[in-house]
C-alpha cells in the first residue's frame, strides 16, 4: 500500500497520530543488551513496545550512519515491515541535492532501505525534490518551518511579502505535489506558524517534531495542526519515549510513555 494509505489507516483504525522517532544514542543504550547486537535489539524492543500507539516510525539516518550501522538500519526497517506491516516508516534523512544526485538518494531511501517516506530539504528547488515525488506510492516530507530556533535565520526571510517558510508551503501545495504524495515538516515549537501552514496547504500531512524533549505543547500543536476532520498530523516524539527507562524495563517504560503521549494528543483533539 502507498504511504498515504498506510498513514490514513493508522490515523483512523489505530486512533493515533503519534510518530515514534528512533534516534539511538550508543551512550544511552541499556548496558544489559548484548554488545555485539545492542543497537538492533534496543530498536527492536522500542518498536515492539510502542507499535500499538504509533502511526509511523521515524528512524533518524545519521544516528545509524555515524556508528557505521547502515546495515542495522536496513535490518530494522525490514523488521518493522515484517512484524508490524501496517505501520509506515519515515526515513529522516533530510536529503537535498541536484536532480541527478537526488535520483540516487531517492533510490537509497526507497529501494535500499525500503522506507515508505523520506524527509528532504527544498533549498535546491523543484528539480531536487521531483526524483522523490516521482515515486508516487512513497511519501516526500519537505522541510518547511523546522522546530529548531536557528531555523528562523532563513525561514523567516522576506520572500515577496511573505516569510520563506510560507513560500515553501505554497510551492509544495500548488506546484510540487502533482502525485499527491508530499507533506511538510513544521515544528510543534511554533504553533502560530503551524496554524498558518495548515491554512495554506489544506489536508496535506504535516510531520510535526518538537514535543517531548524539545518542549512543544501538545494542546497548542493539535489545535494548530489538525485538519477539519481532526487528523493530518504525524506528531513525532523521540527521546522522551526512547529513554523513558534506563534499565532492563526500558521497553515497558517506552510503552507507557508512548501511550501517555498518544492519549494526550487524542485528548487535545476532542
C-alpha positions in Angstrom: 0.0 0.0 0.0 1.1 3.6 -0.5 2.4 5.7 2.3 -0.7 7.9 2.4 -3.0 4.8 2.6 -0.9 3.3 5.4 -0.9 6.6 7.3 -4.6 7.3 7.0 -5.3 3.7 8.1 -3.3 4.3 11.3 -5.0 7.6 11.9 -8.4 6.0 11.6 -8.1 2.4 12.6 -5.4 2.7 15.3 -6.7 6.1 16.5 -3.2 7.5 16.7 -1.2 10.5 15.3 1.9 9.7 17.3 5.1 9.1 15.4 7.8 7.3 17.3 11.2 8.7 16.4 14.1 6.3 16.6 17.3 8.3 17.3 19.5 5.7 19.1 22.4 7.2 21.1 25.0 4.5 21.8 25.8 6.1 25.1 22.2 5.6 26.3 21.5 2.1 25.2 21.0 -0.1 28.4 24.1 -2.0 29.4 22.4 -5.3 29.7 21.9 -5.7 26.0 24.5 -7.9 24.1 27.3 -5.7 22.9 27.5 -7.4 19.5 23.9 -6.6 18.7 22.8 -3.9 21.2 21.8 -1.3 18.6 19.3 -3.5 16.8 18.0 -5.1 19.9 17.4 -1.8 21.5 15.5 -0.5 18.5 13.6 -3.8 18.1 12.4 -3.6 21.7 11.3 0.0 21.3 9.4 -0.8 18.1 7.6 -3.8 19.6 6.8 -1.9 22.8 5.3 1.2 21.1 3.8 -0.2 17.9 0.2 -0.2 19.2 0.4 3.6 19.7 2.4 4.6 16.6 1.0 6.0 13.3 4.6 5.8 12.0 8.1 5.1 12.9 10.8 7.6 12.0 14.4 6.3 12.2 17.0 9.1 12.0 19.6 8.2 9.4 22.6 10.0 11.0 22.2 8.1 14.3 22.8 4.9 12.4 25.3 6.1 9.8 27.6 7.8 12.4 28.0 4.4 14.0 28.7 2.6 10.7 25.4 0.9 11.2 23.6 1.3 7.9 23.0 -2.5 7.8 21.3 -2.3 11.2 19.0 0.4 9.8 18.2 -1.9 6.8 17.5 -4.7 9.2 15.4 -2.6 11.5 13.2 -1.3 8.6 12.8 -4.9 7.3 11.8 -5.9 10.8 9.1 -3.2 11.1 7.7 -4.1 7.8 7.5 -7.8 8.7 6.5 -7.6 12.3 4.2 -4.5 12.1 3.2 -4.4 8.4 0.5 -1.7 8.7 2.9 1.0 10.2 4.7 3.2 7.7 8.4 4.0 8.1 9.7 7.5 7.5 13.4 7.7 6.9 14.5 11.0 8.5 17.5 11.8 6.2 16.8 15.4 5.2 18.4 14.9 1.8 18.9 17.8 -0.6 21.0 17.8 -3.8 20.8 18.4 -7.5 18.4 16.3 -9.5 20.8 13.8 -10.9 22.1 13.1 -7.4 18.7 13.2 -5.9 17.7 10.3 -8.1 20.3 8.2 -6.3 19.3 9.4 -2.9 15.7 8.5 -3.7 16.8 5.0 -4.7 18.7 4.7 -1.5 15.7 5.6 0.6 13.1 3.7 -1.3 15.0 0.7 -2.7 17.9 0.1 -0.4 16.2 1.0 2.9 12.6 0.3 1.7 11.3 3.3 3.6 7.7 4.4 3.0 8.6 8.1 3.1 11.7 10.3 3.4 12.4 13.8 4.6 14.0 16.2 2.1 15.4 19.7 2.0 13.8 22.1 -0.6 16.7 24.5 -0.7 17.8 23.4 -4.2 14.3 23.8 -5.7 11.8 21.7 -7.6 14.2 19.6 -9.6 15.9 18.4 -6.4 12.5 17.2 -5.0 11.0 15.7 -8.1 13.0 12.5 -8.1 11.5 11.6 -4.8 8.0 12.7 -5.7 8.1 10.6 -8.9 7.8 7.6 -6.6 4.1 8.1 -6.4 3.4 5.4 -3.8 6.0 6.9 -1.4 5.9 10.0 0.9 8.1 13.0 0.4 8.1 15.2 3.5 9.7 18.5 2.9 11.3 20.8 5.4 9.2 24.0 5.9 9.2 25.5 9.4 11.6 23.5 11.5 11.5 23.0 15.2 15.0 24.4 16.0 15.5 28.0 17.0 18.1 28.6 14.2 15.5 27.8 11.5 14.4 31.4 11.8 17.8 32.5 10.3 16.5 31.6 6.9 12.8 30.5 7.2 11.6 34.0 8.2 13.4 35.9 5.4 11.0 38.0 3.3 10.0 36.4 0.1 7.7 38.6 -1.9 5.8 39.8 1.1 5.7 36.5 2.9 8.2 34.6 5.0 10.2 32.0 3.2 8.6 29.1 5.0 5.1 30.1 3.8 6.5 30.4 0.2 7.8 26.8 0.5 4.4 25.7 1.8 2.7 27.3 -1.2 5.2 25.9 -3.7 4.7 22.4 -2.4 0.9 22.6 -2.2 0.4 24.3 -5.6 3.2 23.1 -7.8 5.3 20.2 -6.4 2.5 17.9 -5.2 1.4 16.5 -8.6 1.2 12.9 -7.3 -0.4 13.9 -4.0 2.4 12.3 -2.0 4.0 15.4 -0.4 3.9 16.5 3.2 5.7 19.2 5.2 7.8 19.3 8.3 6.6 22.0 10.7 7.7 22.2 14.3 5.5 22.0 17.3 7.6 24.7 18.9 6.0 27.3 16.6 2.2 26.7 16.9 1.3 30.1 15.2 3.4 29.2 12.1 2.0 25.7 12.2 -1.6 27.1 12.0 -0.6 29.3 9.1 0.9 26.4 7.2 -2.2 24.3 7.8 -4.3 27.2 6.3 -2.1 27.2 3.2 -1.9 23.5 2.5 -5.3 22.2 3.4 -5.3 18.5 4.3 -1.7 17.8 3.4 0.1 15.6 6.0 2.3 17.5 8.4 5.2 15.9 10.2 5.4 17.8 13.5 8.6 17.3 15.6 9.2 19.2 18.8 7.0 17.8 21.5 8.6 15.9 24.4 12.3 16.7 24.9 12.0 19.9 22.8 9.2 21.3 24.8 6.4 21.8 22.3 2.9 22.0 23.8 0.7 19.1 22.8 -2.6 21.1 23.1 -1.4 24.0 21.1 0.1 21.7 18.5 -3.1 19.8 17.9 -5.3 22.8 17.7 -2.9 24.5 15.2 -2.1 21.5 13.1 -5.2 19.3 12.7 -7.3 19.2 9.6 -11.1 19.9 9.7 -11.5 16.2 10.0 -9.3 16.0 13.1 -6.3 14.2 11.5 -3.5 15.3 9.2 -0.7 15.2 11.7 2.3 12.9 12.3 3.4 14.2 15.7 6.9 13.0 16.5 8.4 12.2 19.8 11.8 10.6 20.1 14.0 11.0 23.2 11.1 11.2 25.7 10.0 7.8 24.6 13.3 6.1 23.8 14.9 6.9 27.1 11.8 6.9 29.4 13.6 4.0 31.1 17.3 3.2 31.6 17.3 -0.4 32.9 16.0 -3.8 31.8 12.5 -2.4 31.8 13.3 0.2 29.2 10.7 -1.3 26.7 7.9 -1.2 29.3 8.8 2.4 30.1 8.8 3.4 26.5 5.4 1.8 26.0 4.0 3.8 29.0 5.5 7.0 27.6 4.1 6.3 24.1 0.6 5.6 25.4 0.6 8.7 27.5 1.7 10.8 24.5 -0.8 9.2 22.2 -3.6 9.8 24.8 -2.5 13.4 25.3 -2.7 14.0 21.6 -6.2 12.4 21.4 -7.4 14.3 24.4 -6.3 17.6 22.9 -8.2 16.6 19.7 -11.6 16.4 21.4 
